Amino acid sequence: MLYSYILSTRTKGEKRMDDLHERIKALRLRQNFTLKDISDRTGLSLSFISQVERGSSSLSVTSLNKIAEALNVPITYFFEQAN
């Protein structure tokens, strides 16, 4: 019950961050990259990328840009509306 309340009180910004983490992981998997592949391509640690994908770590614009480049998409990809 408490969990439902917490979810219902989240702000739009928090929901967008969840979407961001989910989009990063989904795109990585669609492109058949492992966490290690992205770590090697970005210079970010494997554990950090894993934490980002799970939503347990926030990321800077610089880190997001590195991930976008590694996944061959513009950084704006992560903020576009889903169709």
N, C-alpha and C positions, 0 to 999 in steps of 0.2 A: 504494500500500500504506500509506504514512504517512497519507494522507488518511482511509482507512478506519479506521485506529487512532484518529486524532483524533476522528472522529465517534463511535466506539464508547465513548470515554472521556468524552464530554460529560455533564454533570450534568443532572438533571431541570430545574433552574432555567434552564440554558442552552437546553434544548429548548423550554421554555415561552416564552422570549424569542423564539426563532425563530418559534413559533406566533403570538405577538403581532404580529410584523412582518408575517407572511403574512396574518393576519386583517385588519389595517388596510388593506393593499393590496386584498385581495379585496373587502372591504366598499366601499371607495372605487370600485372598478371596477363592482361590482354597481349602485351608485347613480349611475353615469355621471358621476362627478366627476373632473376633472383634478387633477393636483398643484397647479396654479395656483389652482383653485377652493378647495381645502383650505387652501392658503397664505393666500388672501384671507380666508377665514372664520375662521382661527385667529390670524393675525398671525405665524405661524411662517414661516421662509423656505422657499421652494420646494426649495432644495438640502437643507435639513435634513430635510424630509418625505421626500424621495427617499432620503436616507441611512438614515432610519428604516425605510422599506419594504424596503430592500436588506439591512437588518440590520447596516449598517456604523456605525451610531450608536445609542447608547442614548438613552432619553428619560426625563424626569422624570415624576412623577405629574401635575404641572401641565400639561405638554405633552400627555400622554396624555389628560387631561381635556378640553383644548381640541380635540383631534382627535375625541374621542367626541362632544362637543357639535356639532362641524361635521358629523359623520356621523349625527347625530340618534339616538344610542344611549347608554345609560348606560355608564359606564366599566366596569362589571362585565361587559358584553358580551364584552370581550376576554379574560376569564378563565373564562368558562363552558365546560363540557365539550361537545365536539362530539358530536352525536347520530349 
